[in-house]
Amino acid sequence: MEKTEELIEIKLDHVGMTYQAGDKEVVALTDVTLDIKKGEFISLLGPSGCGKSTLLRIIANLIDNTQGTVLVEGLTPKEARLNRKYGMVFQSPVLYEWRTIRKNVELPLEIMHISKDDRKKAAEEMLDLVNLHDFMDHYPNQLSGGMQQRVGIARAFALKPEILLMDEPFSALDEFTKEKLHEDLLRIWRKTNKTIIFVTHNIQEAVFLSDRICVLSPHPGRLSAVVDINLPRPRTQTMKGTQEFTELVTKVRNSFEGV
């Protein structure tokens, strides 16, 4: 997958976030500068309190940064959101129990007043993408946790966003399910060529998935390192037993500061 300087999609320039807590100011994030290329898989990695989810939410226009600037293809995060450039996947898929799987995937299209036929076609296409076509008429409580999270991914892709933002989407799942979803996500990423920004606190997960890992350290939250992950693609679970993988995990772990 070719990534060049001409294809920078997201530019973060000295981004910071300060909250007011009573009479005190709390610095959640400070001085983050980063360029993210189109089609890149980036992980934001760090312990609790390092600002990784805060940074993702700033990019998504769920909160406004208090310092610095964010540009998405030259647009502000709000403009990018209004132009439907984002899809978002959270830790919980937040599915409506009374709607079938297909109807859950159709929901953002319904909100956007897309026609019934186009909604149905798009939802079925996305469920094919995540290998859940045979479950489209089931209800969420009939699916496993991993399958529900795949529904969340399908719903995020329903509006055909250019950027997929994922906030610790697999952290509540068991290791076997998580490994399968890692492979599913990489397969979908290769097929769609979307830019993915993935928040995690799991070093091995970040190394397995990413092109680059942005290591954030706390007190205050800051970007302490960017580590290139040059493992060949497609990635396989057997890579986790190699010396190269182990060395990358160690390199990432040693790049944390002030933890």
N, C-alpha and C positions, 0 to 999 in steps of 0.2 A: 504494500500500500504506500504510494508515493506521498510524501509530506514535505513541502518546501516552504521557504520563508514567505513566498507569495500567497500562501494559503492560510495565513493566520486568521483564525475565526473569532477568538476571544482574547482581548487584551485587558489585563489587570495592571493598573499603574498606581503603586503606593496605596493600595486599598487598606482601609482600617475600619473598625467598628467599636465605638465606645458607647456603653450604656450608662444611663443615670440611675443609680440605686440610692434613693434618698438624697443625702448631701454629698454622696461620693460618686466618682466616675469609675466605671469598671471597663478596662480595656480588654475586649474579647478577641480582638484581632488587630494586628498592626503591620503596616508597611509591606503588604504583599504585592509583589510585581512578578507577572508571569504572562507569557504568551502561550496560547493553546492552539495547535494547528487543526485544520479541518480534517476530520476522519480519525483523529487521534483518540486513544484510550488512555485517559489520565485518572490516576487514583489520588485522592486526598487522604493521606494516612496520618493517624496520630491518636494519642490517648484522649480520654474525656477532658474537655476544657481547653483543647488546643485551638478551637475555632474552625474546624473543618466543615461542620454542618452550617455554621454561620456563613462561611465563605460560599458554600453551595447555594444558600438561600439568598445571598446578595446577588449572585449571578442570575438566579431564577426570578428576581424581583419580588420575593416574598418579604424581604426586609430591605431597607435602604442603608447603604454604607454611609458612615459619617466622615470618612476621609478618602481621598483618592478618587479614581475614575474606573469604570468598567465599560467596555465597548464590545458589542457582539455584532460583527460585520459592520462596524461603524455606527450601530444603533445603541441607545441606552438599554439597560435591561428591561425597562418598562416597554419601550418600543419593540424590543425583540419578543417579549411575551405577547403583546397585542398582535404581532405578526405571526404568532403561533410557531415560533422557532423552537420552543421547548416541549419536551415530554418529561414527566416527573414520576419517579418510582420511589415510594417511601418504604420504611421498614415493614409496615403492615400494608397489605394491598387494599384495605378498606373497601371491600365489596359489599354490595347491598344484597342481603340474604333473600329478599323477595323477587329479585330479578335473576333471570337465567344468566349463564356465563356470557352468551352473545349479547344480551341486553346490557350487561355491565360494561362490556367493551364498547357498545354503542353510545353509552351515556355522554361522553364529551361531544360526540357528533350531534346528539339530540339537543344538547344545550346550545350548540352553534346553529341549530335549525337546518341541519343537513337533511335532505329528503330521506324518507323511509327506505327506499330501494338502495340509495347510495350508502346509508348507514349499514344496512344488512350486508351489502357487498364488502365494505371496508372491514367490518367486524369479522366476517368469515375469512377474509384474506389475512388479517392479523392473527386469528386463531390457528390458521394453517402454519403461519410463521413460527408459532411457539408450540406446534405439534399438539394442539388441543381441539382440532376440528371435530373429533368424535364426541366431545364433551360440551358442545355449545348449548345444548338444551338442558344440561344439568344445572343444579343450583350450587352456590358456593359451599354449603355444608356437606355436599357430596364429594368434594375434592380434597385432596391432601394439602398441607401447608405449602409444599413446593409447587403444586399445580396452581394454587391460588395466586402465588407470586408470579407465575408465568402469565396468568390472566392480567395481573397488574401491568406487566411489561407490554402485553398486547394492547391494553387500553392506552398506555402511554404513547404507543406508536400509531394509534388510530387516526390522529390528525396529521400524520406524516411529518413529525418535527425534524429539524435538522440536528438538534442537540438533545441527547438523553441525559438527564440528571438523576442520579441514583443515590439515595441517602441510606446507607447501611441496609440494603434490601434483603440480605441473606443472613443477617446476624442472629435471627431467632430460630434458624433452622438447624437440624442435625447435620453432621459432617457429610454423611452419604448423600443427602438431598442437596446440600450446598455444592458438592463436587459436580453433581449432575447439572445443576443450574449454572455453574461456571462454564461448563462446556456448551450448554444451550445459549448462554449469553454471547460467548465468543462466536458461535455459529451465526447467530442473528446479526452480530456486529459486522462480521465479514460479508454477509449477504446484503446488508443495508448501507454499509459505509458511513454510518452516522458518527458524529463526535460523541464520546461518552465521558462524563465526569462522574466518578464513582467514589463515594465516601466509605471508608472502612477503618477499623482499628486492628485488622488482622494482617500481619506482615506477609504471610505466605499467600493469602488471597490476593493482595495487591501485586505481589511479584508474579503470580501465575497469570493475572489478567492484563497487566498494564503494558503500555509503551513507555510511559514515564510515571514515576511515583513522586508526588510532591509531599515531602515530609513536613508536617507542622508540629511545632513544639509549644508547650504552654508557658504561661506566666511571664509575659502575655503571649497570646496566640500569635505565632509568626511562622513564616516559611523558612525552615532551617536548612533544607537541602532539596535538590531535584535529582533523582537517580534514574538514569536511563536503564531500561530493561531490554537487553538485546537477545533474549532467548528466541530461538526460531519459532515461526508460526507455520501451521497451526500448533497450538500448545496441547500437550497430552499429560495425563496424570503421572506417567512414568518419569517426566522431567523433574518431578519433585524429589526424586531420589538421586539426582545427579549432583556432582560437585559444583557445577556452575550455578545451579539453583540455590544450593546451600550458601555459596559465597555471596550471592546477591541478597539473600535474606540477612546474612550477617552484616553486609555493607549498609543495608537500609536500617537495621537495628542500631548500628553504631552512629548513624547520622542524626539521631534524636539529641536534642539539647535541653537541659534543665528539667528532665522528667523525674 
